Amino acid sequence: MTDVVEAANGREAVELFKVHEPDLVLTDWNMPEMTGLEVVQELRKLGSQIPIIMITTEAQQRQVIAAIQAGCTDYLTKPFEADFLREKLDKYNTV
């Protein structure tokens, strides 16, 4: 069984990350309190090298580049099919 921890906002995501040390992070770009981009930056500042997948409607090239430069491992634009998410998870041997 795979444990899933869900955060209500970006700030909570960072705090939960410190406690649970997950194998993978899925984050949305647009969240309350901290954006997904800020979450990625904070997790990388903590020294984490785990895969982080940004899931978002923000698909402009500059946003994709910003996410990758911040430390995102992968990017998935909404809307998407469940098979696309499965491919991303399988790519990182998760689930």
Short mmCIF file of the C-alpha atoms (twelve columns), coordinates in Angstrom:
data_MODEL
# 
_entry.id   MODEL 
# 
loop_
_atom_site.group_PDB 
_atom_site.id 
_atom_site.type_symbol 
_atom_site.label_atom_id 
_atom_site.label_alt_id 
_atom_site.label_comp_id 
_atom_site.label_asym_id 
_atom_site.label_seq_id 
_atom_site.Cartn_x 
_atom_site.Cartn_y 
_atom_site.Cartn_z 
_atom_site.pdbx_PDB_model_num 
ATOM 1  C CA . MET A 1  0.000  0.000  0.000   1 
ATOM 2  C CA . THR A 2  1.182  3.491  -0.796  1 
ATOM 3  C CA . ASP A 3  0.657  6.260  1.734   1 
ATOM 4  C CA . VAL A 4  -0.541 9.598  0.436   1 
ATOM 5  C CA . VAL A 5  -0.272 12.826 2.395   1 
ATOM 6  C CA . GLU A 6  -2.343 15.766 1.218   1 
ATOM 7  C CA . ALA A 7  -1.776 19.437 2.038   1 
ATOM 8  C CA . ALA A 8  -4.394 22.186 1.947   1 
ATOM 9  C CA . ASN A 9  -1.880 24.807 0.780   1 
ATOM 10 C CA . GLY A 10 1.745  25.309 -0.159  1 
ATOM 11 C CA . ARG A 11 2.963  26.240 3.307   1 
ATOM 12 C CA . GLU A 12 1.370  23.137 4.799   1 
ATOM 13 C CA . ALA A 13 2.934  21.050 2.032   1 
ATOM 14 C CA . VAL A 14 6.426  22.153 3.047   1 
ATOM 15 C CA . GLU A 15 5.734  21.456 6.735   1 
ATOM 16 C CA . LEU A 16 4.268  18.015 5.988   1 
ATOM 17 C CA . PHE A 17 7.257  17.257 3.763   1 
ATOM 18 C CA . LYS A 18 9.592  17.783 6.711   1 
ATOM 19 C CA . VAL A 19 7.638  15.277 8.815   1 
ATOM 20 C CA . HIS A 20 6.771  12.591 6.275   1 
ATOM 21 C CA . GLU A 21 9.790  12.638 3.929   1 
ATOM 22 C CA . PRO A 22 7.861  11.355 0.887   1 
ATOM 23 C CA . ASP A 23 9.310  9.520  -2.098  1 
ATOM 24 C CA . LEU A 24 7.627  11.869 -4.573  1 
ATOM 25 C CA . VAL A 25 5.841  15.228 -4.529  1 
ATOM 26 C CA . LEU A 26 2.964  16.239 -6.795  1 
ATOM 27 C CA . THR A 27 2.268  19.947 -6.588  1 
ATOM 28 C CA . ASP A 28 -0.021 22.371 -8.353  1 
ATOM 29 C CA . TRP A 29 1.345  25.715 -9.487  1 
ATOM 30 C CA . ASN A 30 -1.578 27.731 -8.129  1 
ATOM 31 C CA . MET A 31 -2.127 27.180 -4.409  1 
ATOM 32 C CA . PRO A 32 -2.945 29.380 -1.430  1 
ATOM 33 C CA . GLU A 33 -0.196 30.740 0.842   1 
ATOM 34 C CA . MET A 34 2.689  29.507 -1.353  1 
ATOM 35 C CA . THR A 35 2.708  28.736 -5.051  1 
ATOM 36 C CA . GLY A 36 3.856  25.360 -6.279  1 
ATOM 37 C CA . LEU A 37 6.963  27.087 -7.611  1 
ATOM 38 C CA . GLU A 38 7.736  28.397 -4.121  1 
ATOM 39 C CA . VAL A 39 7.132  24.916 -2.681  1 
ATOM 40 C CA . VAL A 40 9.650  23.451 -5.125  1 
ATOM 41 C CA . GLN A 41 12.188 26.119 -4.218  1 
ATOM 42 C CA . GLU A 42 11.728 25.481 -0.491  1 
ATOM 43 C CA . LEU A 43 12.054 21.703 -0.845  1 
ATOM 44 C CA . ARG A 44 15.236 22.100 -2.862  1 
ATOM 45 C CA . LYS A 45 16.613 24.525 -0.224  1 
ATOM 46 C CA . LEU A 46 16.098 21.719 2.300   1 
ATOM 47 C CA . GLY A 47 18.450 19.621 0.182   1 
ATOM 48 C CA . SER A 48 15.836 17.200 -1.085  1 
ATOM 49 C CA . GLN A 49 16.510 15.513 -4.403  1 
ATOM 50 C CA . ILE A 50 13.238 13.558 -4.576  1 
ATOM 51 C CA . PRO A 51 11.188 13.776 -7.773  1 
ATOM 52 C CA . ILE A 52 8.772  16.705 -7.872  1 
ATOM 53 C CA . ILE A 53 6.084  16.789 -10.539 1 
ATOM 54 C CA . MET A 54 4.341  20.086 -11.205 1 
ATOM 55 C CA . ILE A 55 0.710  19.607 -12.226 1 
ATOM 56 C CA . THR A 56 -0.801 22.780 -13.617 1 
ATOM 57 C CA . THR A 57 -2.687 24.662 -16.284 1 
ATOM 58 C CA . GLU A 58 0.349  26.974 -16.575 1 
ATOM 59 C CA . ALA A 59 1.823  25.650 -19.805 1 
ATOM 60 C CA . GLN A 60 3.587  28.672 -21.255 1 
ATOM 61 C CA . GLN A 61 7.224  28.015 -22.048 1 
ATOM 62 C CA . ARG A 62 8.470  30.575 -19.514 1 
ATOM 63 C CA . GLN A 63 6.559  28.830 -16.717 1 
ATOM 64 C CA . VAL A 64 7.850  25.406 -17.681 1 
ATOM 65 C CA . ILE A 65 11.396 26.790 -17.740 1 
ATOM 66 C CA . ALA A 66 10.902 28.482 -14.347 1 
ATOM 67 C CA . ALA A 67 9.645  25.220 -12.837 1 
ATOM 68 C CA . ILE A 68 12.568 23.212 -14.210 1 
ATOM 69 C CA . GLN A 69 15.075 25.841 -13.062 1 
ATOM 70 C CA . ALA A 70 13.522 25.787 -9.592  1 
ATOM 71 C CA . GLY A 71 14.067 22.044 -9.396  1 
ATOM 72 C CA . CYS A 72 10.960 20.347 -10.782 1 
ATOM 73 C CA . THR A 73 11.731 16.913 -12.097 1 
ATOM 74 C CA . ASP A 74 8.751  16.751 -14.420 1 
ATOM 75 C CA . TYR A 75 5.720  18.729 -15.574 1 
ATOM 76 C CA . LEU A 76 2.146  17.668 -16.312 1 
ATOM 77 C CA . THR A 77 -0.392 20.076 -17.770 1 
ATOM 78 C CA . LYS A 78 -4.105 19.950 -16.998 1 
ATOM 79 C CA . PRO A 79 -6.352 18.575 -18.187 1 
ATOM 80 C CA . PHE A 80 -4.690 15.185 -18.525 1 
ATOM 81 C CA . GLU A 81 -5.703 11.563 -18.793 1 
ATOM 82 C CA . ALA A 82 -5.085 9.199  -15.886 1 
ATOM 83 C CA . ASP A 83 -2.718 7.219  -18.125 1 
ATOM 84 C CA . PHE A 84 -0.430 10.251 -18.429 1 
ATOM 85 C CA . LEU A 85 -0.204 10.551 -14.657 1 
ATOM 86 C CA . ARG A 86 0.458  6.808  -14.378 1 
ATOM 87 C CA . GLU A 87 3.309  7.149  -16.895 1 
ATOM 88 C CA . LYS A 88 4.876  9.920  -14.804 1 
ATOM 89 C CA . LEU A 89 4.538  7.910  -11.591 1 
ATOM 90 C CA . ASP A 90 5.918  4.764  -13.217 1 
ATOM 91 C CA . LYS A 91 8.851  6.790  -14.565 1 
ATOM 92 C CA . TYR A 92 9.915  7.473  -10.991 1 
ATOM 93 C CA . ASN A 93 9.053  3.960  -9.718  1 
ATOM 94 C CA . THR A 94 6.308  5.285  -7.515  1 
ATOM 95 C CA . VAL A 95 3.034  3.565  -6.551  1 
# 
